Amino acid sequence: SMKPSEYIRRNTRYSLFDIEPVDVYIRKYEMPEVYCYASDYPHPEGGRKPMDDVSGKVAPFGRDILEKVFVDNGAWLMPD
């Protein structure tokens, strides 16, 4: 009875690599609540400044979306 996008919003979260175009994903799919910041730093595949890279892509969407990607969406995975 739910649309696929509603199911995804309700039931999934995805971690990001710093090289991924999360800004494109958010603009295209309009589901910022499914993306979570993650890093493999200091390993080479973790990038040099992964938090800067991701925040630079997400910041234009505003503070609410930044907080979702860096705090709230990951917290959803680990409820109290």
C-alpha positions, 0 to 999 in steps of 0.5 A: 500500500506504500509507494516504494519511496515511502518504504525507503524513507521509513526503512533504510539509511545509507552511508556515504563515501566522500567521493559520492555526489550526495548533493546530486542524490538529494536534489534528484531523489529528495530524500535527505533523511536516508543519507548518513555521514560515514568515513574510513579515515585515516585509511586511503579510501577514506579520503583526506578530509571526508567530513569537509568533502561531504559537508561542502556538498550538503551545506547548500541545502541548509542547517537542517539537512546538514544535521540530518546527514551528520547526526539525526539519520545515523541516530535513527540506526541506534535508538535508545 
